[in-house]
Amino acid sequence: MTNRERFLAALNGKPQERLPMVEWADWWDKTVRRWEEEGLPAGLKNPEIIAYWNLDPMLQYWLRSAGEGCPRPKGHGLGIIEDEADYEAVRPYLYQDKSIARMVEWTKQVKPRHDSGEAVVWNTFEGFFWFPRTLFGIEPHLYAFYDYPELMHQINQDQCDFCIRAIHAVCQVFAPDFITIAEDMSYNHGPMLSKALFDEFLAPYYRQVAPVLKDYGVSILIDSDGQVDSMIPWLEACGIEGILPLEHQAGVDVERIRREHPDWKMLGAFDKMIMHLGEDAMRQEFERLLPVMRSGRFIPAVDHQTPPDVSLENYRIYRRLYEEYARKAVQPEG
C-alpha cells in the first residue's frame, strides 16, 4: 500500500498492513535544538526530520483568513477590533481571493506527491471560535457572544463563505485527504463555551461547510486542545467526523470515546508527558492505546508537539515502539 492508501484505510476504519506512523504537528524548535546537540544533523526542516525518522509524510496547508495588509495585534492574546466599525475597517484585508490562489498554487505543487500516494495532504481552516477570537482578542471574544452577537454572526458567515470558496477552488485540483478546522475551544476541564452558545454561534456554520466537504469525499475533523469529550456529541450533530489531538493530560479518554462514538475519527492521544521516562513508560502507553488502535478510525500519534525534555535516544525508542504497535494493531489477537 502507499502511505496515502494506508492512512485513508485506517481513518475510514479498515486498517491494513500497519497503522500510519505520523507527526501531524511540527516539532518544537527547542526539541530540534536539543536533538542537534545529541546527533541530529543540523539545519533540517520539518519534512527532512520526517524523512530522518522514516515516518509517513503529511503535507499541510493552513489557510489564513487575515490576508496581506491586515493589522497585527500588539501582543499575544490581544485583538485588532472592538466593534462593527473596526471590523468594517479591517474587512478588506480579510478573506482575500489571493490567499485562496496561493493555496491552490501550493496544492498544484504537491499534487505529484499526493497522486503517487507518497504523502497525505490536508488543509486547515480557521474556525468559528478561533477566528473571532483572533479578531477580538482572547478575553473580549468571550464577552462578544453577549455584547456583539450580530457582529459575531457576520464574522462567522464571512469566514464560512471564505472556507467554502477555498474548498471549491482546491478541489478543482484534487480533494485533500482530510481537513481540520482549527478551534482550540476547550481547556483542561472542558469547553470554553456552553452548548447554547455553540448551537447559536458555531453550529450553523459547521452545517454549511460539512456538506460541501462530504460532497467531495473529504473527512472533516476539529483541532481542539483540552478536554473535548463532552463536546463530541455537539460536533457530531453538525456533521463533524472526528478530532485531534486528544490530550491525555487534559483527561481525554479515547477508550471511552470509542465506546460511546464507534464511528468517530481520532488522531493523536499518545501522552507526550511520559516520553522522557524511557521505554517501559512508552510501552505502557502504547498498551493503553492498543485496544483503540485495533478498533479502527484511530491513528495514534503524539498528542501535540514532542516536548524538549525528550532526548534523541528516547524519541528513537518511541519510533521503534511506534512501528511495533502499528503492526501489532492490525494482527489477529493472540
Phi, psi and chi 1 to 4 in degrees:
 res  aa     phi    psi   chi1   chi2   chi3   chi4
   1 MET       -  150.3  -59.7 -177.6   76.2      -
   2 THR   -78.7  165.0   66.2      -      -      -
   3 ASN   -57.2  -41.6  -70.3  -33.1      -      -
   4 ARG   -65.9  -45.2 -140.6 -179.9  124.3 -111.9
   5 GLU   -60.7  -41.4  -70.9  169.9  -23.2      -
   6 ARG   -64.0  -42.8 -175.4 -179.5  -60.7  111.3
   7 PHE   -63.7  -48.4 -175.2   94.1      -      -
   8 LEU   -66.9  -36.4  -68.7  173.8      -      -
   9 ALA   -62.1  -44.1      -      -      -      -
  10 ALA   -67.6  -44.5      -      -      -      -
  11 LEU   -63.4  -31.0 -167.6   66.7      -      -
  12 ASN   -97.6   14.3  -69.0  -51.3      -      -
  13 GLY    88.3   13.8      -      -      -      -
  14 LYS  -132.0   61.2  -61.2  178.7  180.0  179.3
  15 PRO   -63.8  144.6   24.3  -33.5      -      -
  16 GLN  -137.9  153.9  -59.1  178.3   38.4      -
  17 GLU    63.6  -66.1  -62.5 -177.6  -16.9      -
  18 ARG  -160.5  164.6   65.8  165.4  171.0   83.5
  19 LEU   -76.1  156.1  -66.0 -177.1      -      -
  20 PRO   -60.9  153.4  -21.4   32.9      -      -
  21 MET  -123.4  107.0  -61.5 -176.1  -61.6      -
  22 VAL  -135.7  157.5  -60.6      -      -      -
  23 GLU  -119.8  108.2  -83.1  -82.2    4.6      -
  24 TRP   -83.0  -18.8   64.1  -85.8      -      -
  25 ALA  -117.2  145.7      -      -      -      -
  26 ASP   -58.6  149.6  -70.5   -8.2      -      -
  27 TRP   -72.3  147.1  -76.6  -80.4      -      -
  28 TRP   -59.2  145.0  -76.1    3.4      -      -
  29 ASP   -62.0  -35.3   54.2   -9.1      -      -
  30 LYS   -67.2  -35.2  -67.9 -179.7  180.0  178.9
  31 THR   -64.7  -45.6  -55.2      -      -      -
  32 VAL   -64.1  -41.5  173.3      -      -      -
  33 ARG   -61.9  -40.8  -74.5 -159.8  -64.2  -90.5
  34 ARG   -62.0  -46.5  172.0  177.9 -179.8  160.4
  35 TRP   -62.1  -35.6  -71.8   -5.5      -      -
  36 GLU   -63.0  -37.3  -71.8  175.6  -17.6      -
  37 GLU   -68.0  -21.3  -66.8  171.8   -2.1      -
  38 GLU  -105.2    5.9  -63.4  172.8  -15.9      -
  39 GLY   127.5   -8.9      -      -      -      -
  40 LEU   -66.6  131.4  179.3   75.0      -      -
  41 PRO   -53.1  135.1  -26.2   34.4      -      -
  42 ALA   -71.9  147.6      -      -      -      -
  43 GLY    84.5    6.9      -      -      -      -
  44 LEU   -72.1  140.0  -61.0 -176.5      -      -
  45 LYS   -91.7  173.3  -56.6  -61.2 -177.0 -175.2
  46 ASN   -54.8  -47.5 -173.3   61.7      -      -
  47 PRO   -61.0  -32.8  -22.3   33.5      -      -
  48 GLU   -74.0  -31.3  -62.3  160.7  -31.9      -
  49 ILE   -71.2  -37.9  -59.0  175.4      -      -
  50 ILE   -55.6  -45.5  -68.6  -73.8      -      -
  51 ALA   -66.9  -37.8      -      -      -      -
  52 TYR   -58.0  -42.3  176.3   87.3      -      -
  53 TRP   -87.7   -0.6  -69.9  118.6      -      -
  54 ASN    54.0   47.5 -165.3   24.6      -      -
  55 LEU   -93.9  163.9  -65.0  167.7      -      -
  56 ASP   -75.8  125.1  -58.5  -22.0      -      -
  57 PRO   -71.2  139.1   18.6  -26.0      -      -
  58 MET  -128.1  132.8  -62.6  177.0   68.5      -
  59 LEU  -114.7  123.3  -53.7  175.8      -      -
  60 GLN  -118.9  138.3  177.4 -166.4   23.4      -
  61 TYR  -119.8  122.7 -167.8   96.3      -      -
  62 TRP  -100.5  113.4 -175.1  -53.7      -      -
  63 LEU   -83.3  114.2  179.5   64.4      -      -
  64 ARG   -86.4  133.3  -59.1  -69.7 -180.0  179.9
  65 SER   -81.7  -23.9  -58.9      -      -      -
  66 ALA   -86.4  119.2      -      -      -      -
  67 GLY   -99.9 -160.7      -      -      -      -
  68 GLU   -60.7  135.9  -67.2  179.3    4.9      -
  69 GLY    84.5   -2.7      -      -      -      -
  70 CYS   -69.8  134.3 -174.1      -      -      -
  71 PRO   -58.5  150.4  -19.4   30.3      -      -
  72 ARG  -108.1  147.1  -59.2  -57.7  176.0 -165.8
  73 PRO   -64.2  152.6   20.8  -30.9      -      -
  74 LYS   -79.8  -10.6  -65.4 -179.9 -179.8  179.4
  75 GLY  -167.4  170.2      -      -      -      -
  76 HIS   -62.5  131.7  176.9   70.9      -      -
  77 GLY    83.1   -4.3      -      -      -      -
  78 LEU   -90.9  160.2  -58.3  179.9      -      -
  79 GLY  -107.2 -174.3      -      -      -      -
  80 ILE  -124.8   -2.8   60.7  172.0      -      -
  81 ILE  -134.7  157.2   70.7  168.8      -      -
  82 GLU  -121.9  -25.7  -67.5 -176.1    5.3      -
  83 ASP  -155.3 -172.4   54.8   23.3      -      -
  84 GLU   -61.3  -39.3  -66.7   90.1  -13.5      -
  85 ALA   -64.4  -41.1      -      -      -      -
  86 ASP   -63.0  -40.8  -69.8  -15.5      -      -
  87 TYR   -63.2  -43.4 -179.2   62.4      -      -
  88 GLU   -62.5  -32.0  -71.4  -55.1  -48.4      -
  89 ALA   -69.9  -36.9      -      -      -      -
  90 VAL   -92.6  -13.2  -57.6      -      -      -
  91 ARG   -56.8  -34.7 -162.7  173.6 -179.7  -79.2
  92 PRO   -60.3  -18.6  -25.0   35.3      -      -
  93 TYR   -96.7    3.2  -54.1  105.8      -      -
  94 LEU  -110.9  157.8  -49.9  176.6      -      -
  95 TYR    56.1   43.8  -37.1  118.8      -      -
  96 GLN   -82.2  141.4  -65.5  179.2  -12.2      -
  97 ASP   -60.9  -34.0  -71.6  -19.1      -      -
  98 LYS   -66.6  -27.4   62.6  180.0   66.6  175.7
  99 SER   -66.3  -41.7  -62.2      -      -      -
 100 ILE   -66.1  -39.2  -64.2  175.4      -      -
 101 ALA   -61.7  -39.3      -      -      -      -
 102 ARG   -65.4  -37.7  -77.4 -167.7  -68.7  -91.9
 103 MET   -63.9  -42.7 -174.8 -178.4 -171.0      -
 104 VAL   -63.4  -41.7  169.3      -      -      -
 105 GLU   -62.9  -43.9 -176.9   56.7   34.9      -
 106 TRP   -59.7  -41.8  178.5   88.0      -      -
 107 THR   -61.3  -40.2  -56.6      -      -      -
 108 LYS   -63.7  -38.6  -68.5  176.6  179.2  177.3
 109 GLN   -65.5  -36.3  -68.3  173.3    7.8      -
 110 VAL   -92.4   -1.0  -58.1      -      -      -
 111 LYS   -55.9  -42.1 -171.8  174.8 -170.9  -63.7
 112 PRO   -59.5  -38.6  -25.8   36.3      -      -
 113 ARG   -70.8  -34.9  -61.4 -176.7   68.1 -174.5
 114 HIS   -67.6  -50.4  168.3  -88.2      -      -
 115 ASP   -66.0  -31.6  -69.8   -4.7      -      -
 116 SER   -76.0  -14.0   70.2      -      -      -
 117 GLY    86.2    3.2      -      -      -      -
 118 GLU   -65.5  -41.1  175.6 -157.4   -8.8      -
 119 ALA  -130.0  143.9      -      -      -      -
 120 VAL   -80.3  134.5  171.1      -      -      -
 121 VAL  -117.2  129.3  176.4      -      -      -
 122 TRP  -140.2  153.8   57.9  -58.0      -      -
 123 ASN  -117.5  152.8  -59.5  149.4      -      -
 124 THR  -126.0  131.6  -65.2      -      -      -
 125 PHE  -113.6  147.1  -57.6  128.8      -      -
 126 GLU   -77.6  134.2  -64.6  173.0  -32.0      -
 127 GLY   -93.2 -171.3      -      -      -      -
 128 PHE   -90.6   -3.2  -51.1  114.6      -      -
 129 PHE  -101.5  -42.1 -171.6   83.9      -      -
 130 TRP   -63.8  -52.2  177.8  -66.3      -      -
 131 PHE   -71.7  -41.1 -169.4   58.2      -      -
 132 PRO   -58.4  -35.4  -26.5   36.1      -      -
 133 ARG   -63.5  -39.2  178.4 -179.5   56.8 -156.2
 134 THR   -60.5  -40.3  -59.5      -      -      -
 135 LEU   -74.4  -46.4  -65.0  177.4      -      -
 136 PHE   -82.0  -30.0  -79.4  105.5      -      -
 137 GLY    96.1  159.0      -      -      -      -
 138 ILE   -59.9  -56.5  -66.5  173.0      -      -
 139 GLU   -72.4  -46.7 -175.8  175.5   -7.4      -
 140 PRO   -60.3  -30.5  -25.3   35.6      -      -
 141 HIS   -60.1  -41.5  167.2 -121.0      -      -
 142 LEU   -66.3  -33.1  -62.8  175.5      -      -
 143 TYR   -74.2  -27.3  -73.5  106.7      -      -
 144 ALA   -65.3  -25.7      -      -      -      -
 145 PHE   -56.0  -31.8  -72.9  101.6      -      -
 146 TYR  -101.3  -37.0  -55.8   94.9      -      -
 147 ASP   -84.0  -31.7  -65.4  -18.3      -      -
 148 TYR  -135.1   55.8  -64.2  101.1      -      -
 149 PRO   -61.6  -39.6   21.2  -32.9      -      -
 150 GLU   -66.0  -38.8  -67.5 -178.1    2.4      -
 151 LEU   -66.2  -40.0  177.7   55.8      -      -
 152 MET   -59.0  -43.2  -71.6  -78.2  -75.9      -
 153 HIS   -66.1  -38.5  -82.1  -65.4      -      -
 154 GLN   -63.2  -45.1 -178.8   63.3   58.5      -
 155 ILE   -59.2  -46.5  -68.4  168.4      -      -
 156 ASN   -72.0  -30.7  -81.6  -16.5      -      -
 157 GLN   -69.5  -41.6 -172.8   61.3   62.0      -
 158 ASP   -61.0  -43.5  -70.2  -15.9      -      -
 159 GLN   -65.2  -40.5  173.4   66.3    2.6      -
 160 CYS   -61.8  -46.6  179.6      -      -      -
 161 ASP   -61.4  -38.9  -66.3  -16.5      -      -
 162 PHE   -63.1  -46.2  178.1   62.0      -      -
 163 CYS   -61.6  -43.4  -68.5      -      -      -
 164 ILE   -65.9  -40.1  -69.7  173.0      -      -
 165 ARG   -59.9  -41.8  -65.6 -157.0  -33.5  -93.2
 166 ALA   -66.4  -41.6      -      -      -      -
 167 ILE   -60.0  -48.6  -67.8  163.7      -      -
 168 HIS   -60.7  -41.3  -74.4  -49.2      -      -
 169 ALA   -65.9  -46.9      -      -      -      -
 170 VAL   -66.9  -39.4  164.1      -      -      -
 171 CYS   -72.5   -8.3  -71.9      -      -      -
 172 GLN   -71.6  -22.8  -61.1  -48.6  -57.4      -
 173 VAL   -88.6  -59.5 -176.6      -      -      -
 174 PHE  -167.2  157.0   65.5   83.2      -      -
 175 ALA   -81.9  128.6      -      -      -      -
 176 PRO   -62.0  161.3   23.6  -32.7      -      -
 177 ASP   -73.0  -30.8  -62.6  -52.5      -      -
 178 PHE  -163.9  166.1   70.9  104.0      -      -
 179 ILE  -129.1  154.6   72.1  101.3      -      -
 180 THR  -119.4  144.7   55.4      -      -      -
 181 ILE  -104.7  115.2  -62.4 -179.7      -      -
 182 ALA   -75.2  124.6      -      -      -      -
 183 GLU  -131.2  -48.3  -66.8  -68.5   19.6      -
 184 ASP    45.1   59.9  -78.8   -2.7      -      -
 185 MET  -112.0   18.9   54.1 -174.9  167.7      -
 186 SER  -128.4  155.9  -70.6      -      -      -
 187 TYR  -121.5 -164.7   68.8  122.6      -      -
 188 ASN   -74.3   -4.7   64.2  -24.7      -      -
 189 HIS  -115.2   -0.3  -68.2  -64.6      -      -
 190 GLY   138.6 -170.0      -      -      -      -
 191 PRO   -63.2  152.5  -21.1   32.8      -      -
 192 MET   -87.7   -0.4  -63.4 -177.4 -166.7      -
 193 LEU  -140.4  158.2   74.9  170.5      -      -
 194 SER   -77.9  164.7   68.0      -      -      -
 195 LYS   -62.8  -35.1 -174.6  176.6 -174.0  -60.8
 196 ALA   -62.3  -43.8      -      -      -      -
 197 LEU   -67.6  -39.9  -70.1  178.7      -      -
 198 PHE   -57.9  -48.7  177.0   92.7      -      -
 199 ASP   -64.0  -34.2  -73.1  -16.4      -      -
 200 GLU   -81.2  -41.6 -179.7  177.6   -7.6      -
 201 PHE  -107.1  -18.0  -70.1   96.9      -      -
 202 LEU  -115.6  -46.5  -82.6   70.0      -      -
 203 ALA   -54.0  -41.7      -      -      -      -
 204 PRO   -59.8  -27.8  -23.3   34.5      -      -
 205 TYR   -88.6  -35.5  -52.1  103.0      -      -
 206 TYR   -58.3  -39.3  -69.3  141.0      -      -
 207 ARG   -70.2  -16.8  -70.3 -166.4  172.8  105.2
 208 GLN   -86.6  -38.4  -67.3  178.7   55.1      -
 209 VAL   -77.3  -42.3  171.4      -      -      -
 210 ALA   -57.5  -45.0      -      -      -      -
 211 PRO   -64.8  -31.5  -20.2   32.3      -      -
 212 VAL   -64.5  -45.5  177.3      -      -      -
 213 LEU   -65.1  -39.9  -72.2  163.3      -      -
 214 LYS   -60.6  -39.5 -175.3  176.1 -178.4 -179.9
 215 ASP   -61.1  -30.5  -74.4  -14.0      -      -
 216 TYR   -90.8   -0.3  -74.6  112.3      -      -
 217 GLY    75.2   27.8      -      -      -      -
 218 VAL  -104.4  128.3  179.0      -      -      -
 219 SER   -72.3  142.6  -65.7      -      -      -
 220 ILE  -121.0  119.9  174.2  171.8      -      -
 221 LEU  -120.8  151.2  -77.9   67.6      -      -
 222 ILE   -95.4  140.5  -67.4  -65.0      -      -
 223 ASP  -104.5  106.5  175.8   -5.6      -      -
 224 SER  -144.6  126.2 -176.6      -      -      -
 225 ASP   -72.2  178.1  -59.3  -18.5      -      -
 226 GLY    82.2 -167.7      -      -      -      -
 227 GLN   -83.5  105.4  173.1   49.2  -97.4      -
 228 VAL  -109.1   -3.3  -62.4      -      -      -
 229 ASP   -53.2  -48.2  -63.6   34.1      -      -
 230 SER   -69.2  -18.5   63.3      -      -      -
 231 MET   -84.8  -17.0 -172.0  178.2  -70.9      -
 232 ILE   -58.1  -44.7  -69.5  173.0      -      -
 233 PRO   -61.1  -34.1  -22.9   33.7      -      -
 234 TRP   -60.7  -44.4  -50.0   -4.4      -      -
 235 LEU   -69.6  -43.5  -63.0  167.0      -      -
 236 GLU   -56.6  -39.3  -76.8 -175.7  -46.1      -
 237 ALA   -65.7  -17.2      -      -      -      -
 238 CYS  -100.7    3.2  -60.8      -      -      -
 239 GLY    94.2    4.2      -      -      -      -
 240 ILE   -73.0  142.4  -54.0  -61.4      -      -
 241 GLU  -108.3  -14.3  -61.2  173.9   72.8      -
 242 GLY  -174.3 -173.5      -      -      -      -
 243 ILE  -155.1  156.6 -157.5  163.3      -      -
 244 LEU  -144.3  158.2   59.8   82.4      -      -
 245 PRO  -102.0   -0.6   35.6  -34.7      -      -
 246 LEU    63.4   65.3  -56.8  157.2      -      -
 247 GLU   -73.9  118.9  -70.4 -174.0  -65.9      -
 248 HIS   -66.4  -35.6 -173.0   57.0      -      -
 249 GLN   -65.7  -18.5   65.7  174.5  -30.0      -
 250 ALA   -89.1    3.0      -      -      -      -
 251 GLY    89.0   11.7      -      -      -      -
 252 VAL   -66.8  130.6  174.5      -      -      -
 253 ASP  -115.3   95.6 -176.7  -12.1      -      -
 254 VAL   -69.3  -27.2  -70.5      -      -      -
 255 GLU   -67.7  -41.6 -164.3  164.3    8.7      -
 256 ARG   -68.2  -39.8 -177.5  171.0   64.7   82.3
 257 ILE   -58.4  -43.3  -68.5  172.4      -      -
 258 ARG   -64.7  -39.4  174.6   53.5   73.1 -123.8
 259 ARG   -62.5  -42.4  -73.8 -164.3  -52.5  -90.0
 260 GLU   -86.0  -21.0  -63.6  178.8   -0.6      -
 261 HIS  -136.5   75.8  -53.0  -83.2      -      -
 262 PRO   -62.5  -22.9   18.0  -30.4      -      -
 263 ASP  -101.4    2.1  -64.7  -32.7      -      -
 264 TRP   -70.1  133.9 -168.8 -116.1      -      -
 265 LYS   -93.3  136.1  -61.9  176.0 -178.5 -179.9
 266 MET  -137.6  143.2  -60.5 -176.4  -74.5      -
 267 LEU  -139.1  125.3 -163.8  159.7      -      -
 268 GLY   122.8 -137.7      -      -      -      -
 269 ALA    82.8  -13.5      -      -      -      -
 270 PHE   -77.1  123.0 -172.4   94.4      -      -
 271 ASP   -68.1  106.5 -173.7    0.8      -      -
 272 LYS   -64.3  -21.3   60.5 -173.3  172.6  -67.4
 273 MET   -74.5  -12.0  -55.0  -58.8  -69.6      -
 274 ILE  -106.3   -2.1   59.7   90.0      -      -
 275 MET   -65.1  -28.3  -63.9  175.3   72.7      -
 276 HIS   -77.8   -6.4   70.0  -72.6      -      -
 277 LEU   -86.1   -9.4  -61.8  177.0      -      -
 278 GLY   103.8 -173.9      -      -      -      -
 279 GLU   -63.9  -43.9 -179.4  164.3   -8.2      -
 280 ASP   -61.1  -43.4  -72.1  -13.5      -      -
 281 ALA   -66.0  -40.7      -      -      -      -
 282 MET   -70.2  -36.5  -74.2 -172.5  -83.7      -
 283 ARG   -65.4  -40.9 -177.0  174.6  -68.3  -81.5
 284 GLN   -61.1  -37.9 -175.6  176.1  -11.8      -
 285 GLU   -66.7  -41.6  178.1   66.4    0.5      -
 286 PHE   -64.7  -35.9  -85.3  116.0      -      -
 287 GLU   -63.7  -37.5  -73.8  -70.5  -25.8      -
 288 ARG   -60.0  -39.8  178.9 -178.1   74.0   86.8
 289 LEU   -86.2  -16.6  -63.8  175.6      -      -
 290 LEU   -55.8  -44.5 -175.8   57.8      -      -
 291 PRO   -58.6  -36.6  -24.5   35.1      -      -
 292 VAL   -74.8  -35.7 -170.0      -      -      -
 293 MET   -58.5  -36.7  -67.0  166.1   67.0      -
 294 ARG   -75.6  -16.9  -75.3  177.9  166.7  145.7
 295 SER   -78.9  -17.0   73.9      -      -      -
 296 GLY    87.8  163.8      -      -      -      -
 297 ARG    59.5   26.3  -66.3 -174.7  174.9   84.3
 298 PHE  -140.1  123.5  171.9   50.5      -      -
 299 ILE  -115.3  108.1  -62.7  171.2      -      -
 300 PRO   -70.5  145.1   28.2  -34.4      -      -
 301 ALA  -165.1  166.2      -      -      -      -
 302 VAL   -57.1  134.8  177.5      -      -      -
 303 ASP   -80.8   38.0   65.0   -6.4      -      -
 304 HIS   147.1 -164.0 -138.4  -67.3      -      -
 305 GLN   -68.0  139.7  -66.4  159.2  -65.2      -
 306 THR   -62.1  121.9  -57.6      -      -      -
 307 PRO   -74.8  160.5   20.9  -28.0      -      -
 308 PRO   -73.1   -2.6   20.8  -30.4      -      -
 309 ASP   -83.3    1.3   63.6   -3.2      -      -
 310 VAL   -93.3  115.3  179.7      -      -      -
 311 SER   -72.1  163.8   67.8      -      -      -
 312 LEU   -57.4  -41.5 -171.9   73.5      -      -
 313 GLU   -66.5  -41.3  178.6   58.4   25.8      -
 314 ASN   -67.3  -34.6  -88.6  -27.4      -      -
 315 TYR   -69.2  -33.9 -164.2   85.6      -      -
 316 ARG   -62.2  -40.1 -174.5  172.2  -73.4  114.2
 317 ILE   -64.6  -44.7  -66.9  168.5      -      -
 318 TYR   -56.3  -46.1  165.0   78.2      -      -
 319 ARG   -61.5  -40.5  169.4   60.5 -178.9   78.9
 320 ARG   -65.5  -45.2  171.7  169.2   53.4   80.9
 321 LEU   -66.4  -36.8  -67.6  174.2      -      -
 322 TYR   -55.5  -49.4 -162.7  176.1      -      -
 323 GLU   -66.3  -40.2 -177.6  164.9    1.4      -
 324 GLU   -57.1  -47.6  175.2 -173.9  -25.4      -
 325 TYR   -79.5  -27.3  -80.2   85.9      -      -
 326 ALA   -62.2  -34.2      -      -      -      -
 327 ARG   -81.8  -40.2  -65.0 -172.9 -176.5  -78.6
 328 LYS   -60.9  -34.0 -171.3  174.8 -176.4  178.4
 329 ALA   -64.9  -23.2      -      -      -      -
 330 VAL  -104.5    1.9  -58.9      -      -      -
 331 GLN   -90.3  151.5  -65.2  168.4   -5.4      -
 332 PRO   -58.9  137.9  -21.6   32.2      -      -
 333 GLU   -66.7  142.5  -65.0 -173.3   52.5      -
 334 GLY    85.8      -      -      -      -      -
